[in-house]
Amino acid sequence: MKNTCNEQSSFVKRSLIDAGFLINEEKSVFKPVTELEWLGIVWNSKEYKLSITQRRVDDLISSLNVILAKFPYVTARSLAQVVGRIISMTPVIGNVARIMSKFCYMEIESRIGWDIPITGYKPVEVLSELKFWLENVTMINYRKLGHYSKSSVVIYSDASNIAAGAYTVELENKIFHKMWTCSETVQSSTWRELKAIELALFSFKNSFTGKTIKWFTDNQNCVKIVNSGIGQWSDFNSQVASNNDLSSLFNQLPEFLLSSKAESTQKKYRYAFNSWYVRIACMCLLAYAGFLRFSELA
């Protein structure tokens, strides 16, 4: 096996040279090895797994200790630095990197300036996420390649505009069902599918301990949302919507900007605003349509 690897490695190197490529010998590894570092990731073919380099993990832990020592008096820039290091580990850690950093993202997006202390929109949640990474980044720093484990529980769920239901396989065939209320029936299909999953989880939670679960749903939006998590801006948006001053300012903002510029510049700005409104309207319509079944659009 080793001789075969050496032959193939020599062939690749020779082919690159014959094709006119200049090989960086310092960054190249032509001798077969079972473990190497590439793109900040340790590739281990002996144990068949990936892991983030210890240097990157140590850098993240160091940044977390610094930011936790100053919290909540930290700048948006320093918080973004930590979140960026977490997200860069996604190829190994997986979607938990996005799910367990969403409140940090909210805090960064609500910044007044990059070098100004954060506003403290969700301080408890942000602190909880930072502590999670400090305590768990070393433990979850691996990913098995081609790893497969048979699910011990399989669940199917579905929701219509009238009711929702779910049932389990290999778990005494437990069943959950619910009729929607009048206010729930008018929600989008994605909302109803997600709500069905949430209610089924709470209904079956005592039976899930120590088990691997595979969940089947016919709504791909639910899959994306569950995999990446979803921000909770609804309470913030409701506060803005209920504030007459903010709502009025939002509507008058284009005019304020236009009136602060010369007449020659106003024409360019007005055209840009009109184009922006058209694009936003189209995007909103498309996004809304994506949450509805075809029958609901008819």
LOGU-878014 format. One record per residue (C-alpha): residue number from 1; residue in one letter; x, y, z. Coordinates in nm, 3 decimals. Layout:
N
 num residuo      xx      yy      zz
 NUM       a       X       Y       Z
...
REM end
This chain:
298
 num residuo      xx      yy      zz
   1       m   0.000   0.000   0.000
   2       k   0.279   0.243   0.091
   3       n   0.465   0.170  -0.233
   4       t   0.147   0.235  -0.433
   5       c   0.098   0.570  -0.257
   6       n   0.458   0.668  -0.329
   7       e   0.417   0.581  -0.696
   8       q   0.097   0.784  -0.726
   9       s   0.252   1.077  -0.543
  10       s   0.553   1.073  -0.775
  11       f   0.322   1.060  -1.077
  12       v   0.125   1.364  -0.957
  13       k   0.443   1.561  -0.889
  14       r   0.594   1.469  -1.224
  15       s   0.271   1.556  -1.407
  16       l   0.256   1.900  -1.245
  17       i   0.617   1.973  -1.340
  18       d   0.564   1.852  -1.700
  19       a   0.256   2.077  -1.723
  20       g   0.468   2.379  -1.635
  21       f   0.354   2.436  -1.278
  22       l   0.597   2.566  -1.016
  23       i   0.563   2.355  -0.701
  24       n   0.598   2.514  -0.359
  25       e   0.801   2.245  -0.188
  26       e   0.760   2.401   0.157
  27       k   0.380   2.375   0.143
  28       s   0.362   2.044  -0.039
  29       v   0.363   1.696   0.112
  30       f   0.455   1.428  -0.141
  31       k   0.547   1.165   0.115
  32       p   0.237   0.961   0.211
  33       v   0.121   1.035   0.567
  34       t  -0.186   0.940   0.769
  35       e  -0.230   1.290   0.914
  36       l  -0.169   1.637   0.773
  37       e  -0.282   1.995   0.823
  38       w  -0.456   2.169   0.536
  39       l  -0.662   2.492   0.542
  40       g  -0.643   2.503   0.921
  41       i  -0.793   2.155   0.953
  42       v  -0.620   1.834   1.060
  43       w  -0.707   1.551   0.819
  44       n  -0.658   1.214   0.989
  45       s  -0.702   0.919   0.752
  46       k  -0.606   0.665   1.018
  47       e  -0.894   0.751   1.250
  48       y  -1.096   0.880   0.955
  49       k  -1.184   1.216   1.110
  50       l  -1.134   1.591   1.080
  51       s  -1.044   1.835   1.356
  52       i  -0.956   2.203   1.394
  53       t  -0.586   2.265   1.463
  54       q  -0.499   2.317   1.827
  55       r  -0.355   2.657   1.744
  56       r  -0.695   2.780   1.618
  57       v  -0.876   2.632   1.917
  58       d  -0.631   2.801   2.157
  59       d  -0.678   3.134   1.976
  60       l  -1.057   3.106   2.017
  61       i  -1.031   3.015   2.385
  62       s  -0.792   3.306   2.443
  63       s  -1.032   3.549   2.270
  64       l  -1.326   3.412   2.470
  65       n  -1.142   3.460   2.800
  66       v  -1.059   3.820   2.708
  67       i  -1.412   3.908   2.602
  68       l  -1.573   3.734   2.902
  69       a  -1.346   3.922   3.140
  70       k  -1.470   4.254   2.995
  71       f  -1.833   4.158   2.933
  72       p  -2.064   4.343   2.883
  73       y  -1.821   4.629   2.812
  74       v  -1.696   4.483   2.484
  75       t  -1.695   4.635   2.137
  76       a  -1.881   4.500   1.837
  77       r  -1.544   4.449   1.664
  78       s  -1.408   4.220   1.936
  79       l  -1.735   4.022   1.946
  80       a  -1.730   3.988   1.567
  81       q  -1.374   3.858   1.587
  82       v  -1.483   3.579   1.821
  83       v  -1.790   3.491   1.614
  84       g  -1.580   3.486   1.297
  85       r  -1.345   3.231   1.451
  86       i  -1.641   3.018   1.556
  87       i  -1.804   3.027   1.211
  88       s  -1.471   2.938   1.045
  89       m  -1.488   2.605   1.231
  90       t  -1.817   2.508   1.064
  91       p  -1.658   2.244   0.832
  92       v  -1.572   2.042   1.143
  93       i  -1.818   2.151   1.410
  94       g  -2.120   2.168   1.178
  95       n  -2.438   2.372   1.208
  96       v  -2.398   2.411   1.585
  97       a  -2.156   2.695   1.498
  98       r  -2.444   2.899   1.352
  99       i  -2.709   2.791   1.599
 100       m  -2.499   2.876   1.905
 101       s  -2.388   3.217   1.779
 102       k  -2.715   3.368   1.655
 103       f  -2.760   3.602   1.954
 104       c  -2.403   3.721   1.912
 105       y  -2.489   3.801   1.551
 106       m  -2.794   3.997   1.667
 107       e  -2.577   4.195   1.903
 108       i  -2.327   4.271   1.629
 109       e  -2.597   4.378   1.384
 110       s  -2.752   4.613   1.641
 111       r  -2.419   4.791   1.692
 112       i  -2.389   5.170   1.692
 113       g  -2.027   5.152   1.577
 114       w  -1.755   4.892   1.547
 115       d  -1.542   5.034   1.828
 116       i  -1.830   5.134   2.057
 117       p  -1.946   4.898   2.336
 118       i  -2.234   4.673   2.236
 119       t  -2.588   4.786   2.310
 120       g  -2.683   4.489   2.525
 121       y  -2.984   4.381   2.317
 122       k  -2.974   4.024   2.453
 123       p  -2.692   4.023   2.714
 124       v  -2.796   3.704   2.894
 125       e  -2.823   3.504   2.573
 126       v  -2.494   3.639   2.434
 127       l  -2.314   3.556   2.758
 128       s  -2.463   3.207   2.753
 129       e  -2.337   3.146   2.398
 130       l  -1.987   3.269   2.481
 131       k  -1.969   3.041   2.787
 132       f  -2.096   2.749   2.578
 133       w  -1.803   2.781   2.338
 134       l  -1.550   2.824   2.616
 135       e  -1.670   2.505   2.784
 136       n  -1.739   2.288   2.479
 137       v  -1.519   2.387   2.185
 138       t  -1.252   2.131   2.273
 139       m  -1.504   1.853   2.326
 140       i  -1.687   1.898   1.993
 141       n  -1.372   1.955   1.787
 142       y  -1.394   1.652   1.562
 143       r  -1.596   1.520   1.273
 144       k  -1.608   1.160   1.159
 145       l  -1.580   1.106   0.785
 146       g  -1.841   0.871   0.646
 147       h  -1.973   0.806   0.996
 148       y  -2.315   0.645   1.000
 149       s  -2.525   0.533   1.291
 150       k  -2.868   0.382   1.258
 151       s  -3.140   0.604   1.404
 152       s  -3.310   0.444   1.701
 153       v  -3.620   0.663   1.656
 154       v  -3.778   0.771   1.328
 155       i  -4.048   1.038   1.332
 156       y  -4.283   1.156   1.058
 157       s  -4.472   1.483   1.093
 158       d  -4.701   1.686   0.871
 159       a  -4.932   1.984   0.898
 160       s  -5.225   2.112   0.693
 161       n  -5.430   2.429   0.730
 162       i  -5.664   2.240   0.964
 163       a  -5.451   2.018   1.188
 164       a  -5.106   1.873   1.253
 165       g  -4.983   1.530   1.348
 166       a  -4.676   1.314   1.403
 167       y  -4.599   0.953   1.481
 168       t  -4.290   0.758   1.581
 169       v  -4.141   0.438   1.447
 170       e  -3.964   0.188   1.679
 171       l  -4.093   0.375   1.982
 172       e  -4.420   0.199   2.060
 173       n  -4.574   0.387   1.764
 174       k  -4.654   0.694   1.971
 175       i  -4.890   0.942   1.802
 176       f  -4.936   1.317   1.837
 177       h  -5.213   1.525   1.678
 178       k  -5.359   1.873   1.721
 179       m  -5.632   2.085   1.563
 180       w  -5.525   2.438   1.476
 181       t  -5.697   2.737   1.633
 182       c  -5.844   3.012   1.416
 183       s  -5.533   3.228   1.461
 184       e  -5.302   2.937   1.375
 185       t  -5.483   2.840   1.054
 186       v  -5.396   3.173   0.893
 187       q  -5.022   3.124   0.953
 188       s  -4.793   3.016   0.667
 189       s  -4.740   2.650   0.588
 190       t  -4.379   2.672   0.710
 191       w  -4.494   2.811   1.044
 192       r  -4.745   2.527   1.085
 193       e  -4.487   2.263   0.992
 194       l  -4.236   2.405   1.242
 195       k  -4.503   2.430   1.510
 196       a  -4.596   2.066   1.449
 197       i  -4.231   1.965   1.500
 198       e  -4.205   2.174   1.816
 199       l  -4.526   2.035   1.969
 200       a  -4.432   1.679   1.877
 201       l  -4.092   1.722   2.039
 202       f  -4.249   1.836   2.365
 203       s  -4.503   1.554   2.345
 204       f  -4.240   1.281   2.296
 205       k  -3.949   1.436   2.491
 206       n  -3.957   1.187   2.779
 207       s  -3.901   0.902   2.532
 208       f  -3.601   1.055   2.350
 209       t  -3.336   1.033   2.622
 210       g  -3.019   0.863   2.494
 211       k  -3.162   0.799   2.147
 212       t  -3.068   0.905   1.796
 213       i  -3.355   1.069   1.610
 214       k  -3.429   1.102   1.238
 215       w  -3.712   1.339   1.152
 216       f  -3.903   1.337   0.822
 217       t  -4.098   1.639   0.698
 218       d  -4.214   1.743   0.351
 219       n  -4.118   2.109   0.404
 220       q  -3.759   2.194   0.307
 221       n  -3.781   2.537   0.469
 222       c  -3.816   2.362   0.804
 223       v  -3.502   2.161   0.737
 224       k  -3.301   2.476   0.662
 225       i  -3.433   2.661   0.965
 226       v  -3.367   2.371   1.203
 227       n  -3.017   2.321   1.062
 228       s  -2.911   2.684   1.088
 229       g  -3.133   2.820   1.364
 230       i  -3.342   3.132   1.325
 231       g  -3.300   3.474   1.477
 232       q  -3.559   3.604   1.719
 233       w  -3.607   3.960   1.596
 234       s  -3.987   3.945   1.625
 235       d  -3.998   4.114   1.965
 236       f  -3.762   4.387   1.841
 237       n  -3.965   4.442   1.525
 238       s  -4.288   4.461   1.723
 239       q  -4.135   4.730   1.944
 240       v  -4.036   4.934   1.640
 241       a  -4.375   4.886   1.477
 242       s  -4.554   5.001   1.792
 243       n  -4.335   5.310   1.828
 244       n  -4.497   5.594   1.630
 245       d  -4.181   5.805   1.633
 246       l  -3.964   5.529   1.486
 247       s  -4.227   5.435   1.228
 248       s  -4.261   5.799   1.123
 249       l  -3.883   5.838   1.100
 250       f  -3.857   5.526   0.885
 251       n  -4.112   5.662   0.636
 252       q  -3.950   6.006   0.622
 253       l  -3.588   5.885   0.604
 254       p  -3.559   5.903   0.221
 255       e  -3.684   6.262   0.220
 256       f  -3.444   6.360   0.498
 257       l  -3.152   6.227   0.299
 258       l  -3.266   6.388  -0.022
 259       s  -3.316   6.729   0.135
 260       s  -2.963   6.724   0.276
 261       k  -2.804   6.699  -0.070
 262       a  -2.766   6.934  -0.364
 263       e  -3.037   6.932  -0.633
 264       s  -2.810   6.755  -0.884
 265       t  -2.744   6.480  -0.633
 266       q  -3.109   6.449  -0.535
 267       k  -3.205   6.318  -0.878
 268       k  -2.952   6.036  -0.851
 269       y  -3.061   5.954  -0.496
 270       r  -3.432   5.961  -0.583
 271       y  -3.373   5.719  -0.870
 272       a  -3.172   5.493  -0.638
 273       f  -3.444   5.498  -0.372
 274       n  -3.714   5.415  -0.628
 275       s  -3.507   5.125  -0.762
 276       w  -3.437   5.007  -0.409
 277       y  -3.808   5.009  -0.321
 278       v  -3.894   4.805  -0.632
 279       r  -3.623   4.547  -0.557
 280       i  -3.725   4.518  -0.192
 281       a  -4.091   4.477  -0.287
 282       c  -4.008   4.200  -0.534
 283       m  -3.785   4.024  -0.280
 284       c  -4.059   4.042  -0.016
 285       l  -4.316   3.898  -0.255
 286       l  -4.084   3.614  -0.356
 287       a  -3.989   3.540   0.004
 288       y  -4.354   3.539   0.110
 289       a  -4.446   3.313  -0.180
 290       g  -4.173   3.072  -0.071
 291       f  -4.360   3.017   0.256
 292       l  -4.685   2.925   0.082
 293       r  -4.801   2.621  -0.108
 294       f  -4.910   2.665  -0.468
 295       s  -5.273   2.613  -0.370
 296       e  -5.245   2.902  -0.125
 297       l  -5.123   3.135  -0.397
 298       a  -5.417   3.058  -0.623
REM end
